[in-house]
Amino acid sequence: GDYDRCTRCPQWKKDEIQAHPQDVEAAEIHRSGIHVTYVAINFDKSPERIQMIAGDPRNIIKIDSFTAFDTNVLNSVVNTVCTVEIAERKW
């Protein structure tokens, strides 16, 4: 995130995080044409931030915990990526 919650992290890491705000980085990624598929754990805790990073609600896959990352989630990731590719393909 934009704020380091680790009290024991070295200062260089905190400086690096603050030098690259998520909103600026996300905008640059989207401007570059890169599509983000965001696997969101506990989406309800920060939906605005996740939406900003993903760029489109269709690029967000919601799961409840790290242990929920199973083949169903992987299939959702593949479907999300393929849907974007098919929609943007020019024949």
PDB file of N, CA, C and O in Angstrom:
ATOM      1  N   GLY A   1       0.808  -1.185   0.000  1.00  0.00           N
ATOM      2  CA  GLY A   1       0.000   0.000   0.000  1.00  0.00           C
ATOM      3  C   GLY A   1       0.855   1.254   0.000  1.00  0.00           C
ATOM      4  O   GLY A   1       2.081   1.182  -0.087  1.00  0.00           O
ATOM      5  N   ASP A   2       0.210   2.386   0.097  1.00  0.00           N
ATOM      6  CA  ASP A   2       0.920   3.659   0.142  1.00  0.00           C
ATOM      7  C   ASP A   2       1.583   3.884   1.491  1.00  0.00           C
ATOM      8  O   ASP A   2       2.468   4.732   1.610  1.00  0.00           O
ATOM      9  N   TYR A   3       1.177   3.155   2.484  1.00  0.00           N
ATOM     10  CA  TYR A   3       1.732   3.330   3.823  1.00  0.00           C
ATOM     11  C   TYR A   3       2.263   1.996   4.306  1.00  0.00           C
ATOM     12  O   TYR A   3       1.578   0.977   4.220  1.00  0.00           O
ATOM     13  N   ASP A   4       3.447   2.004   4.799  1.00  0.00           N
ATOM     14  CA  ASP A   4       4.072   0.782   5.277  1.00  0.00           C
ATOM     15  C   ASP A   4       3.617   0.526   6.703  1.00  0.00           C
ATOM     16  O   ASP A   4       3.799   1.374   7.577  1.00  0.00           O
ATOM     17  N   ARG A   5       3.033  -0.623   6.940  1.00  0.00           N
ATOM     18  CA  ARG A   5       2.535  -0.961   8.273  1.00  0.00           C
ATOM     19  C   ARG A   5       3.572  -1.711   9.096  1.00  0.00           C
ATOM     20  O   ARG A   5       3.328  -2.048  10.254  1.00  0.00           O
ATOM     21  N   CYS A   6       4.707  -1.967   8.506  1.00  0.00           N
ATOM     22  CA  CYS A   6       5.761  -2.710   9.185  1.00  0.00           C
ATOM     23  C   CYS A   6       6.617  -1.749   9.996  1.00  0.00           C
ATOM     24  O   CYS A   6       7.301  -0.896   9.430  1.00  0.00           O
ATOM     25  N   THR A   7       6.585  -1.878  11.284  1.00  0.00           N
ATOM     26  CA  THR A   7       7.352  -0.966  12.138  1.00  0.00           C
ATOM     27  C   THR A   7       8.847  -1.253  12.085  1.00  0.00           C
ATOM     28  O   THR A   7       9.657  -0.390  12.422  1.00  0.00           O
ATOM     29  N   ARG A   8       9.222  -2.468  11.662  1.00  0.00           N
ATOM     30  CA  ARG A   8      10.644  -2.819  11.618  1.00  0.00           C
ATOM     31  C   ARG A   8      11.234  -2.756  10.212  1.00  0.00           C
ATOM     32  O   ARG A   8      12.369  -3.186  10.006  1.00  0.00           O
ATOM     33  N   CYS A   9      10.501  -2.241   9.260  1.00  0.00           N
ATOM     34  CA  CYS A   9      11.019  -2.154   7.890  1.00  0.00           C
ATOM     35  C   CYS A   9      12.101  -1.090   7.803  1.00  0.00           C
ATOM     36  O   CYS A   9      12.040  -0.077   8.500  1.00  0.00           O
ATOM     37  N   PRO A  10      13.088  -1.317   6.953  1.00  0.00           N
ATOM     38  CA  PRO A  10      14.144  -0.309   6.803  1.00  0.00           C
ATOM     39  C   PRO A  10      13.587   0.971   6.172  1.00  0.00           C
ATOM     40  O   PRO A  10      12.597   0.940   5.441  1.00  0.00           O
ATOM     41  N   GLN A  11      14.230   2.072   6.466  1.00  0.00           N
ATOM     42  CA  GLN A  11      13.762   3.363   5.972  1.00  0.00           C
ATOM     43  C   GLN A  11      13.751   3.429   4.448  1.00  0.00           C
ATOM     44  O   GLN A  11      12.865   4.060   3.871  1.00  0.00           O
ATOM     45  N   TRP A  12      14.721   2.788   3.779  1.00  0.00           N
ATOM     46  CA  TRP A  12      14.751   2.829   2.318  1.00  0.00           C
ATOM     47  C   TRP A  12      13.481   2.244   1.725  1.00  0.00           C
ATOM     48  O   TRP A  12      13.001   2.714   0.693  1.00  0.00           O
ATOM     49  N   LYS A  13      12.930   1.211   2.377  1.00  0.00           N
ATOM     50  CA  LYS A  13      11.693   0.602   1.878  1.00  0.00           C
ATOM     51  C   LYS A  13      10.525   1.565   2.052  1.00  0.00           C
ATOM     52  O   LYS A  13       9.707   1.722   1.146  1.00  0.00           O
ATOM     53  N   LYS A  14      10.446   2.202   3.200  1.00  0.00           N
ATOM     54  CA  LYS A  14       9.383   3.176   3.438  1.00  0.00           C
ATOM     55  C   LYS A  14       9.484   4.336   2.452  1.00  0.00           C
ATOM     56  O   LYS A  14       8.469   4.807   1.939  1.00  0.00           O
ATOM     57  N   ASP A  15      10.707   4.796   2.187  1.00  0.00           N
ATOM     58  CA  ASP A  15      10.914   5.886   1.230  1.00  0.00           C
ATOM     59  C   ASP A  15      10.464   5.483  -0.171  1.00  0.00           C
ATOM     60  O   ASP A  15       9.839   6.270  -0.881  1.00  0.00           O
ATOM     61  N   GLU A  16      10.782   4.271  -0.555  1.00  0.00           N
ATOM     62  CA  GLU A  16      10.406   3.771  -1.885  1.00  0.00           C
ATOM     63  C   GLU A  16       8.891   3.698  -2.037  1.00  0.00           C
ATOM     64  O   GLU A  16       8.346   4.072  -3.075  1.00  0.00           O
ATOM     65  N   ILE A  17       8.221   3.219  -1.006  1.00  0.00           N
ATOM     66  CA  ILE A  17       6.760   3.130  -1.039  1.00  0.00           C
ATOM     67  C   ILE A  17       6.151   4.521  -1.182  1.00  0.00           C
ATOM     68  O   ILE A  17       5.243   4.720  -1.988  1.00  0.00           O
ATOM     69  N   GLN A  18       6.638   5.471  -0.416  1.00  0.00           N
ATOM     70  CA  GLN A  18       6.078   6.820  -0.458  1.00  0.00           C
ATOM     71  C   GLN A  18       6.421   7.544  -1.755  1.00  0.00           C
ATOM     72  O   GLN A  18       5.692   8.448  -2.165  1.00  0.00           O
ATOM     73  N   ALA A  19       7.510   7.165  -2.402  1.00  0.00           N
ATOM     74  CA  ALA A  19       7.902   7.809  -3.656  1.00  0.00           C
ATOM     75  C   ALA A  19       7.058   7.349  -4.841  1.00  0.00           C
ATOM     76  O   ALA A  19       7.081   7.977  -5.900  1.00  0.00           O
ATOM     77  N   HIS A  20       6.321   6.265  -4.670  1.00  0.00           N
ATOM     78  CA  HIS A  20       5.519   5.702  -5.759  1.00  0.00           C
ATOM     79  C   HIS A  20       4.087   5.465  -5.287  1.00  0.00           C
ATOM     80  O   HIS A  20       3.704   4.321  -5.039  1.00  0.00           O
ATOM     81  N   PRO A  21       3.284   6.533  -5.160  1.00  0.00           N
ATOM     82  CA  PRO A  21       1.904   6.374  -4.692  1.00  0.00           C
ATOM     83  C   PRO A  21       1.106   5.456  -5.621  1.00  0.00           C
ATOM     84  O   PRO A  21       1.304   5.459  -6.836  1.00  0.00           O
ATOM     85  N   GLN A  22       0.209   4.678  -5.035  1.00  0.00           N
ATOM     86  CA  GLN A  22      -0.549   3.705  -5.812  1.00  0.00           C
ATOM     87  C   GLN A  22      -1.381   4.345  -6.911  1.00  0.00           C
ATOM     88  O   GLN A  22      -1.472   3.795  -8.008  1.00  0.00           O
ATOM     89  N   ASP A  23      -1.987   5.490  -6.642  1.00  0.00           N
ATOM     90  CA  ASP A  23      -2.832   6.096  -7.668  1.00  0.00           C
ATOM     91  C   ASP A  23      -2.015   6.512  -8.887  1.00  0.00           C
ATOM     92  O   ASP A  23      -2.469   6.352 -10.020  1.00  0.00           O
ATOM     93  N   VAL A  24      -0.828   7.040  -8.665  1.00  0.00           N
ATOM     94  CA  VAL A  24       0.043   7.451  -9.770  1.00  0.00           C
ATOM     95  C   VAL A  24       0.537   6.224 -10.533  1.00  0.00           C
ATOM     96  O   VAL A  24       0.518   6.207 -11.764  1.00  0.00           O
ATOM     97  N   GLU A  25       0.974   5.210  -9.814  1.00  0.00           N
ATOM     98  CA  GLU A  25       1.468   3.988 -10.454  1.00  0.00           C
ATOM     99  C   GLU A  25       0.356   3.293 -11.238  1.00  0.00           C
ATOM    100  O   GLU A  25       0.584   2.832 -12.356  1.00  0.00           O
ATOM    101  N   ALA A  26      -0.848   3.214 -10.659  1.00  0.00           N
ATOM    102  CA  ALA A  26      -1.975   2.570 -11.342  1.00  0.00           C
ATOM    103  C   ALA A  26      -2.326   3.316 -12.625  1.00  0.00           C
ATOM    104  O   ALA A  26      -2.557   2.695 -13.662  1.00  0.00           O
ATOM    105  N   ALA A  27      -2.367   4.639 -12.558  1.00  0.00           N
ATOM    106  CA  ALA A  27      -2.686   5.433 -13.749  1.00  0.00           C
ATOM    107  C   ALA A  27      -1.652   5.201 -14.850  1.00  0.00           C
ATOM    108  O   ALA A  27      -2.010   5.075 -16.021  1.00  0.00           O
ATOM    109  N   GLU A  28      -0.392   5.145 -14.485  1.00  0.00           N
ATOM    110  CA  GLU A  28       0.670   4.921 -15.470  1.00  0.00           C
ATOM    111  C   GLU A  28       0.562   3.530 -16.093  1.00  0.00           C
ATOM    112  O   GLU A  28       0.749   3.368 -17.299  1.00  0.00           O
ATOM    113  N   ILE A  29       0.266   2.547 -15.283  1.00  0.00           N
ATOM    114  CA  ILE A  29       0.099   1.177 -15.788  1.00  0.00           C
ATOM    115  C   ILE A  29      -1.046   1.117 -16.785  1.00  0.00           C
ATOM    116  O   ILE A  29      -0.903   0.532 -17.858  1.00  0.00           O
ATOM    117  N   HIS A  30      -2.178   1.715 -16.444  1.00  0.00           N
ATOM    118  CA  HIS A  30      -3.340   1.700 -17.339  1.00  0.00           C
ATOM    119  C   HIS A  30      -3.059   2.495 -18.614  1.00  0.00           C
ATOM    120  O   HIS A  30      -3.459   2.080 -19.702  1.00  0.00           O
ATOM    121  N   ARG A  31      -2.376   3.629 -18.489  1.00  0.00           N
ATOM    122  CA  ARG A  31      -2.009   4.445 -19.652  1.00  0.00           C
ATOM    123  C   ARG A  31      -1.097   3.665 -20.605  1.00  0.00           C
ATOM    124  O   ARG A  31      -1.132   3.870 -21.819  1.00  0.00           O
ATOM    125  N   SER A  32      -0.301   2.790 -20.053  1.00  0.00           N
ATOM    126  CA  SER A  32       0.613   1.978 -20.862  1.00  0.00           C
ATOM    127  C   SER A  32      -0.097   0.847 -21.591  1.00  0.00           C
ATOM    128  O   SER A  32       0.509   0.154 -22.409  1.00  0.00           O
ATOM    129  N   GLY A  33      -1.378   0.659 -21.296  1.00  0.00           N
ATOM    130  CA  GLY A  33      -2.140  -0.402 -21.943  1.00  0.00           C
ATOM    131  C   GLY A  33      -2.051  -1.741 -21.243  1.00  0.00           C
ATOM    132  O   GLY A  33      -2.488  -2.757 -21.784  1.00  0.00           O
ATOM    133  N   ILE A  34      -1.495  -1.755 -20.052  1.00  0.00           N
ATOM    134  CA  ILE A  34      -1.386  -2.995 -19.285  1.00  0.00           C
ATOM    135  C   ILE A  34      -2.698  -3.230 -18.552  1.00  0.00           C
ATOM    136  O   ILE A  34      -3.217  -2.333 -17.887  1.00  0.00           O
ATOM    137  N   HIS A  35      -3.229  -4.432 -18.676  1.00  0.00           N
ATOM    138  CA  HIS A  35      -4.459  -4.794 -17.979  1.00  0.00           C
ATOM    139  C   HIS A  35      -4.104  -5.526 -16.693  1.00  0.00           C
ATOM    140  O   HIS A  35      -3.258  -6.420 -16.689  1.00  0.00           O
ATOM    141  N   VAL A  36      -4.749  -5.144 -15.619  1.00  0.00           N
ATOM    142  CA  VAL A  36      -4.489  -5.714 -14.303  1.00  0.00           C
ATOM    143  C   VAL A  36      -5.624  -6.657 -13.941  1.00  0.00           C
ATOM    144  O   VAL A  36      -6.795  -6.291 -14.044  1.00  0.00           O
ATOM    145  N   THR A  37      -5.290  -7.858 -13.522  1.00  0.00           N
ATOM    146  CA  THR A  37      -6.263  -8.759 -12.919  1.00  0.00           C
ATOM    147  C   THR A  37      -5.933  -8.797 -11.441  1.00  0.00           C
ATOM    148  O   THR A  37      -4.863  -9.260 -11.046  1.00  0.00           O
ATOM    149  N   TYR A  38      -6.847  -8.312 -10.631  1.00  0.00           N
ATOM    150  CA  TYR A  38      -6.601  -8.150  -9.194  1.00  0.00           C
ATOM    151  C   TYR A  38      -7.363  -9.230  -8.435  1.00  0.00           C
ATOM    152  O   TYR A  38      -8.593  -9.252  -8.459  1.00  0.00           O
ATOM    153  N   VAL A  39      -6.648 -10.117  -7.767  1.00  0.00           N
ATOM    154  CA  VAL A  39      -7.261 -11.106  -6.888  1.00  0.00           C
ATOM    155  C   VAL A  39      -7.336 -10.452  -5.517  1.00  0.00           C
ATOM    156  O   VAL A  39      -6.324 -10.288  -4.837  1.00  0.00           O
ATOM    157  N   ALA A  40      -8.550 -10.080  -5.121  1.00  0.00           N
ATOM    158  CA  ALA A  40      -8.760  -9.275  -3.919  1.00  0.00           C
ATOM    159  C   ALA A  40      -9.193 -10.136  -2.744  1.00  0.00           C
ATOM    160  O   ALA A  40     -10.231 -10.797  -2.778  1.00  0.00           O
ATOM    161  N   ILE A  41      -8.376 -10.109  -1.714  1.00  0.00           N
ATOM    162  CA  ILE A  41      -8.731 -10.767  -0.464  1.00  0.00           C
ATOM    163  C   ILE A  41      -9.368  -9.702   0.415  1.00  0.00           C
ATOM    164  O   ILE A  41      -8.800  -8.629   0.615  1.00  0.00           O
ATOM    165  N   ASN A  42     -10.554 -10.005   0.941  1.00  0.00           N
ATOM    166  CA  ASN A  42     -11.299  -9.039   1.760  1.00  0.00           C
ATOM    167  C   ASN A  42     -11.557  -7.747   0.989  1.00  0.00           C
ATOM    168  O   ASN A  42     -11.192  -6.662   1.442  1.00  0.00           O
ATOM    169  N   PHE A  43     -12.176  -7.867  -0.155  1.00  0.00           N
ATOM    170  CA  PHE A  43     -12.478  -6.738  -1.035  1.00  0.00           C
ATOM    171  C   PHE A  43     -13.181  -5.599  -0.302  1.00  0.00           C
ATOM    172  O   PHE A  43     -12.907  -4.429  -0.569  1.00  0.00           O
ATOM    173  N   ASP A  44     -14.078  -5.930   0.614  1.00  0.00           N
ATOM    174  CA  ASP A  44     -14.885  -4.908   1.290  1.00  0.00           C
ATOM    175  C   ASP A  44     -14.073  -3.957   2.160  1.00  0.00           C
ATOM    176  O   ASP A  44     -14.567  -2.888   2.520  1.00  0.00           O
ATOM    177  N   LYS A  45     -12.843  -4.317   2.505  1.00  0.00           N
ATOM    178  CA  LYS A  45     -12.034  -3.440   3.356  1.00  0.00           C
ATOM    179  C   LYS A  45     -11.505  -2.222   2.611  1.00  0.00           C
ATOM    180  O   LYS A  45     -11.303  -1.173   3.222  1.00  0.00           O
ATOM    181  N   SER A  46     -11.279  -2.335   1.316  1.00  0.00           N
ATOM    182  CA  SER A  46     -10.760  -1.184   0.560  1.00  0.00           C
ATOM    183  C   SER A  46     -11.175  -1.256  -0.911  1.00  0.00           C
ATOM    184  O   SER A  46     -10.319  -1.319  -1.794  1.00  0.00           O
ATOM    185  N   PRO A  47     -12.485  -1.246  -1.178  1.00  0.00           N
ATOM    186  CA  PRO A  47     -12.943  -1.400  -2.566  1.00  0.00           C
ATOM    187  C   PRO A  47     -12.488  -0.281  -3.502  1.00  0.00           C
ATOM    188  O   PRO A  47     -12.222  -0.536  -4.677  1.00  0.00           O
ATOM    189  N   GLU A  48     -12.394   0.945  -3.006  1.00  0.00           N
ATOM    190  CA  GLU A  48     -11.983   2.055  -3.874  1.00  0.00           C
ATOM    191  C   GLU A  48     -10.537   1.878  -4.339  1.00  0.00           C
ATOM    192  O   GLU A  48     -10.223   2.108  -5.506  1.00  0.00           O
ATOM    193  N   ARG A  49      -9.674   1.474  -3.433  1.00  0.00           N
ATOM    194  CA  ARG A  49      -8.263   1.271  -3.776  1.00  0.00           C
ATOM    195  C   ARG A  49      -8.108   0.120  -4.768  1.00  0.00           C
ATOM    196  O   ARG A  49      -7.354   0.217  -5.736  1.00  0.00           O
ATOM    197  N   ILE A  50      -8.824  -0.960  -4.514  1.00  0.00           N
ATOM    198  CA  ILE A  50      -8.749  -2.123  -5.401  1.00  0.00           C
ATOM    199  C   ILE A  50      -9.277  -1.763  -6.785  1.00  0.00           C
ATOM    200  O   ILE A  50      -8.682  -2.137  -7.795  1.00  0.00           O
ATOM    201  N   GLN A  51     -10.396  -1.034  -6.832  1.00  0.00           N
ATOM    202  CA  GLN A  51     -10.964  -0.597  -8.111  1.00  0.00           C
ATOM    203  C   GLN A  51      -9.970   0.289  -8.870  1.00  0.00           C
ATOM    204  O   GLN A  51      -9.821   0.162 -10.085  1.00  0.00           O
ATOM    205  N   MET A  52      -9.297   1.179  -8.150  1.00  0.00           N
ATOM    206  CA  MET A  52      -8.321   2.076  -8.768  1.00  0.00           C
ATOM    207  C   MET A  52      -7.186   1.266  -9.405  1.00  0.00           C
ATOM    208  O   MET A  52      -6.761   1.560 -10.522  1.00  0.00           O
ATOM    209  N   ILE A  53      -6.709   0.267  -8.704  1.00  0.00           N
ATOM    210  CA  ILE A  53      -5.604  -0.541  -9.212  1.00  0.00           C
ATOM    211  C   ILE A  53      -6.063  -1.423 -10.372  1.00  0.00           C
ATOM    212  O   ILE A  53      -5.368  -1.528 -11.382  1.00  0.00           O
ATOM    213  N   ALA A  54      -7.228  -2.056 -10.233  1.00  0.00           N
ATOM    214  CA  ALA A  54      -7.729  -2.958 -11.271  1.00  0.00           C
ATOM    215  C   ALA A  54      -8.157  -2.199 -12.526  1.00  0.00           C
ATOM    216  O   ALA A  54      -8.004  -2.699 -13.640  1.00  0.00           O
ATOM    217  N   GLY A  55      -8.692  -0.993 -12.344  1.00  0.00           N
ATOM    218  CA  GLY A  55      -9.110  -0.197 -13.489  1.00  0.00           C
ATOM    219  C   GLY A  55     -10.503  -0.494 -13.990  1.00  0.00           C
ATOM    220  O   GLY A  55     -11.117   0.359 -14.631  1.00  0.00           O
ATOM    221  N   ASP A  56     -11.018  -1.676 -13.719  1.00  0.00           N
ATOM    222  CA  ASP A  56     -12.343  -2.076 -14.194  1.00  0.00           C
ATOM    223  C   ASP A  56     -12.858  -3.151 -13.242  1.00  0.00           C
ATOM    224  O   ASP A  56     -12.118  -4.075 -12.906  1.00  0.00           O
ATOM    225  N   PRO A  57     -14.116  -3.047 -12.800  1.00  0.00           N
ATOM    226  CA  PRO A  57     -14.647  -4.056 -11.868  1.00  0.00           C
ATOM    227  C   PRO A  57     -14.589  -5.481 -12.424  1.00  0.00           C
ATOM    228  O   PRO A  57     -14.519  -6.445 -11.661  1.00  0.00           O
ATOM    229  N   ARG A  58     -14.619  -5.612 -13.740  1.00  0.00           N
ATOM    230  CA  ARG A  58     -14.558  -6.953 -14.334  1.00  0.00           C
ATOM    231  C   ARG A  58     -13.189  -7.592 -14.158  1.00  0.00           C
ATOM    232  O   ARG A  58     -13.031  -8.793 -14.381  1.00  0.00           O
ATOM    233  N   ASN A  59     -12.198  -6.801 -13.760  1.00  0.00           N
ATOM    234  CA  ASN A  59     -10.839  -7.310 -13.567  1.00  0.00           C
ATOM    235  C   ASN A  59     -10.560  -7.708 -12.121  1.00  0.00           C
ATOM    236  O   ASN A  59      -9.420  -8.008 -11.766  1.00  0.00           O
ATOM    237  N   ILE A  60     -11.593  -7.712 -11.294  1.00  0.00           N
ATOM    238  CA  ILE A  60     -11.422  -8.026  -9.874  1.00  0.00           C
ATOM    239  C   ILE A  60     -12.018  -9.399  -9.587  1.00  0.00           C
ATOM    240  O   ILE A  60     -13.163  -9.681  -9.940  1.00  0.00           O
ATOM    241  N   ILE A  61     -11.228 -10.240  -8.947  1.00  0.00           N
ATOM    242  CA  ILE A  61     -11.684 -11.558  -8.506  1.00  0.00           C
ATOM    243  C   ILE A  61     -11.644 -11.537  -6.990  1.00  0.00           C
ATOM    244  O   ILE A  61     -10.587 -11.334  -6.392  1.00  0.00           O
ATOM    245  N   LYS A  62     -12.794 -11.748  -6.370  1.00  0.00           N
ATOM    246  CA  LYS A  62     -12.891 -11.636  -4.911  1.00  0.00           C
ATOM    247  C   LYS A  62     -12.764 -13.017  -4.263  1.00  0.00           C
ATOM    248  O   LYS A  62     -13.446 -13.967  -4.647  1.00  0.00           O
ATOM    249  N   ILE A  63     -11.874 -13.101  -3.271  1.00  0.00           N
ATOM    250  CA  ILE A  63     -11.756 -14.315  -2.469  1.00  0.00           C
ATOM    251  C   ILE A  63     -11.702 -13.918  -0.998  1.00  0.00           C
ATOM    252  O   ILE A  63     -11.458 -12.759  -0.665  1.00  0.00           O
ATOM    253  N   ASP A  64     -11.933 -14.896  -0.121  1.00  0.00           N
ATOM    254  CA  ASP A  64     -12.032 -14.610   1.309  1.00  0.00           C
ATOM    255  C   ASP A  64     -10.709 -14.699   2.059  1.00  0.00           C
ATOM    256  O   ASP A  64     -10.531 -14.033   3.080  1.00  0.00           O
ATOM    257  N   SER A  65      -9.783 -15.512   1.567  1.00  0.00           N
ATOM    258  CA  SER A  65      -8.523 -15.681   2.287  1.00  0.00           C
ATOM    259  C   SER A  65      -7.464 -16.229   1.333  1.00  0.00           C
ATOM    260  O   SER A  65      -7.774 -16.686   0.232  1.00  0.00           O
ATOM    261  N   PHE A  66      -6.218 -16.175   1.774  1.00  0.00           N
ATOM    262  CA  PHE A  66      -5.138 -16.732   0.962  1.00  0.00           C
ATOM    263  C   PHE A  66      -5.359 -18.218   0.701  1.00  0.00           C
ATOM    264  O   PHE A  66      -4.977 -18.728  -0.352  1.00  0.00           O
ATOM    265  N   THR A  67      -5.969 -18.907   1.650  1.00  0.00           N
ATOM    266  CA  THR A  67      -6.190 -20.344   1.476  1.00  0.00           C
ATOM    267  C   THR A  67      -7.291 -20.628   0.469  1.00  0.00           C
ATOM    268  O   THR A  67      -7.441 -21.768   0.029  1.00  0.00           O
ATOM    269  N   ALA A  68      -8.068 -19.609   0.094  1.00  0.00           N
ATOM    270  CA  ALA A  68      -9.125 -19.794  -0.898  1.00  0.00           C
ATOM    271  C   ALA A  68      -8.589 -19.717  -2.326  1.00  0.00           C
ATOM    272  O   ALA A  68      -9.351 -19.857  -3.282  1.00  0.00           O
ATOM    273  N   PHE A  69      -7.288 -19.497  -2.474  1.00  0.00           N
ATOM    274  CA  PHE A  69      -6.686 -19.392  -3.805  1.00  0.00           C
ATOM    275  C   PHE A  69      -6.520 -20.802  -4.358  1.00  0.00           C
ATOM    276  O   PHE A  69      -5.486 -21.441  -4.164  1.00  0.00           O
ATOM    277  N   ASP A  70      -7.551 -21.275  -5.046  1.00  0.00           N
ATOM    278  CA  ASP A  70      -7.571 -22.645  -5.546  1.00  0.00           C
ATOM    279  C   ASP A  70      -7.779 -22.648  -7.060  1.00  0.00           C
ATOM    280  O   ASP A  70      -7.651 -21.610  -7.709  1.00  0.00           O
ATOM    281  N   THR A  71      -8.097 -23.812  -7.618  1.00  0.00           N
ATOM    282  CA  THR A  71      -8.270 -23.900  -9.070  1.00  0.00           C
ATOM    283  C   THR A  71      -9.442 -23.064  -9.562  1.00  0.00           C
ATOM    284  O   THR A  71      -9.406 -22.573 -10.690  1.00  0.00           O
ATOM    285  N   ASN A  72     -10.478 -22.888  -8.748  1.00  0.00           N
ATOM    286  CA  ASN A  72     -11.596 -22.033  -9.161  1.00  0.00           C
ATOM    287  C   ASN A  72     -11.128 -20.592  -9.348  1.00  0.00           C
ATOM    288  O   ASN A  72     -11.522 -19.925 -10.305  1.00  0.00           O
ATOM    289  N   VAL A  73     -10.300 -20.124  -8.443  1.00  0.00           N
ATOM    290  CA  VAL A  73      -9.761 -18.764  -8.559  1.00  0.00           C
ATOM    291  C   VAL A  73      -8.857 -18.670  -9.785  1.00  0.00           C
ATOM    292  O   VAL A  73      -8.932 -17.698 -10.538  1.00  0.00           O
ATOM    293  N   LEU A  74      -8.012 -19.663  -9.987  1.00  0.00           N
ATOM    294  CA  LEU A  74      -7.133 -19.650 -11.162  1.00  0.00           C
ATOM    295  C   LEU A  74      -7.940 -19.652 -12.457  1.00  0.00           C
ATOM    296  O   LEU A  74      -7.574 -18.974 -13.418  1.00  0.00           O
ATOM    297  N   ASN A  75      -9.030 -20.407 -12.488  1.00  0.00           N
ATOM    298  CA  ASN A  75      -9.911 -20.390 -13.660  1.00  0.00           C
ATOM    299  C   ASN A  75     -10.515 -19.008 -13.861  1.00  0.00           C
ATOM    300  O   ASN A  75     -10.654 -18.556 -14.998  1.00  0.00           O
ATOM    301  N   SER A  76     -10.873 -18.334 -12.781  1.00  0.00           N
ATOM    302  CA  SER A  76     -11.412 -16.976 -12.880  1.00  0.00           C
ATOM    303  C   SER A  76     -10.369 -16.016 -13.436  1.00  0.00           C
ATOM    304  O   SER A  76     -10.691 -15.137 -14.235  1.00  0.00           O
ATOM    305  N   VAL A  77      -9.127 -16.184 -13.015  1.00  0.00           N
ATOM    306  CA  VAL A  77      -8.048 -15.340 -13.536  1.00  0.00           C
ATOM    307  C   VAL A  77      -7.913 -15.549 -15.041  1.00  0.00           C
ATOM    308  O   VAL A  77      -7.846 -14.582 -15.800  1.00  0.00           O
ATOM    309  N   VAL A  78      -7.872 -16.796 -15.471  1.00  0.00           N
ATOM    310  CA  VAL A  78      -7.749 -17.097 -16.900  1.00  0.00           C
ATOM    311  C   VAL A  78      -8.933 -16.528 -17.667  1.00  0.00           C
ATOM    312  O   VAL A  78      -8.749 -15.929 -18.727  1.00  0.00           O
ATOM    313  N   ASN A  79     -10.144 -16.705 -17.151  1.00  0.00           N
ATOM    314  CA  ASN A  79     -11.332 -16.180 -17.828  1.00  0.00           C
ATOM    315  C   ASN A  79     -11.297 -14.662 -17.919  1.00  0.00           C
ATOM    316  O   ASN A  79     -11.683 -14.096 -18.942  1.00  0.00           O
ATOM    317  N   THR A  80     -10.841 -13.999 -16.870  1.00  0.00           N
ATOM    318  CA  THR A  80     -10.749 -12.540 -16.882  1.00  0.00           C
ATOM    319  C   THR A  80      -9.761 -12.077 -17.938  1.00  0.00           C
ATOM    320  O   THR A  80     -10.058 -11.165 -18.709  1.00  0.00           O
ATOM    321  N   VAL A  81      -8.607 -12.686 -17.980  1.00  0.00           N
ATOM    322  CA  VAL A  81      -7.586 -12.308 -18.964  1.00  0.00           C
ATOM    323  C   VAL A  81      -8.087 -12.582 -20.379  1.00  0.00           C
ATOM    324  O   VAL A  81      -7.941 -11.737 -21.263  1.00  0.00           O
ATOM    325  N   CYS A  82      -8.668 -13.738 -20.595  1.00  0.00           N
ATOM    326  CA  CYS A  82      -9.142 -14.094 -21.934  1.00  0.00           C
ATOM    327  C   CYS A  82     -10.288 -13.199 -22.382  1.00  0.00           C
ATOM    328  O   CYS A  82     -10.356 -12.835 -23.556  1.00  0.00           O
ATOM    329  N   THR A  83     -11.184 -12.837 -21.481  1.00  0.00           N
ATOM    330  CA  THR A  83     -12.301 -11.961 -21.824  1.00  0.00           C
ATOM    331  C   THR A  83     -11.795 -10.615 -22.310  1.00  0.00           C
ATOM    332  O   THR A  83     -12.291 -10.089 -23.307  1.00  0.00           O
ATOM    333  N   VAL A  84     -10.822 -10.055 -21.624  1.00  0.00           N
ATOM    334  CA  VAL A  84     -10.242  -8.773 -22.040  1.00  0.00           C
ATOM    335  C   VAL A  84      -9.574  -8.918 -23.400  1.00  0.00           C
ATOM    336  O   VAL A  84      -9.750  -8.064 -24.268  1.00  0.00           O
ATOM    337  N   GLU A  85      -8.816  -9.982 -23.595  1.00  0.00           N
ATOM    338  CA  GLU A  85      -8.115 -10.184 -24.867  1.00  0.00           C
ATOM    339  C   GLU A  85      -9.097 -10.345 -26.023  1.00  0.00           C
ATOM    340  O   GLU A  85      -8.893  -9.766 -27.090  1.00  0.00           O
ATOM    341  N   ILE A  86     -10.146 -11.115 -25.826  1.00  0.00           N
ATOM    342  CA  ILE A  86     -11.132 -11.339 -26.882  1.00  0.00           C
ATOM    343  C   ILE A  86     -11.869 -10.042 -27.201  1.00  0.00           C
ATOM    344  O   ILE A  86     -12.103  -9.730 -28.369  1.00  0.00           O
ATOM    345  N   ALA A  87     -12.238  -9.281 -26.161  1.00  0.00           N
ATOM    346  CA  ALA A  87     -12.977  -8.033 -26.362  1.00  0.00           C
ATOM    347  C   ALA A  87     -12.149  -7.005 -27.123  1.00  0.00           C
ATOM    348  O   ALA A  87     -12.705  -6.193 -27.862  1.00  0.00           O
ATOM    349  N   GLU A  88     -10.844  -7.029 -26.955  1.00  0.00           N
ATOM    350  CA  GLU A  88      -9.998  -6.011 -27.574  1.00  0.00           C
ATOM    351  C   GLU A  88      -9.356  -6.456 -28.885  1.00  0.00           C
ATOM    352  O   GLU A  88      -8.720  -5.657 -29.573  1.00  0.00           O
ATOM    353  N   ARG A  89      -9.520  -7.699 -29.220  1.00  0.00           N
ATOM    354  CA  ARG A  89      -8.902  -8.200 -30.449  1.00  0.00           C
ATOM    355  C   ARG A  89      -9.610  -7.582 -31.652  1.00  0.00           C
ATOM    356  O   ARG A  89     -10.839  -7.559 -31.721  1.00  0.00           O
ATOM    357  N   LYS A  90      -8.837  -7.095 -32.570  1.00  0.00           N
ATOM    358  CA  LYS A  90      -9.395  -6.493 -33.783  1.00  0.00           C
ATOM    359  C   LYS A  90      -9.189  -7.475 -34.929  1.00  0.00           C
ATOM    360  O   LYS A  90      -8.055  -7.832 -35.248  1.00  0.00           O
ATOM    361  N   TRP A  91     -10.257  -7.901 -35.532  1.00  0.00           N
ATOM    362  CA  TRP A  91     -10.182  -8.882 -36.619  1.00  0.00           C
ATOM    363  C   TRP A  91     -10.115  -8.195 -37.943  1.00  0.00           C
ATOM    364  O   TRP A  91     -10.048  -8.856 -38.979  1.00  0.00           O
TER     365      TRP A  91
END
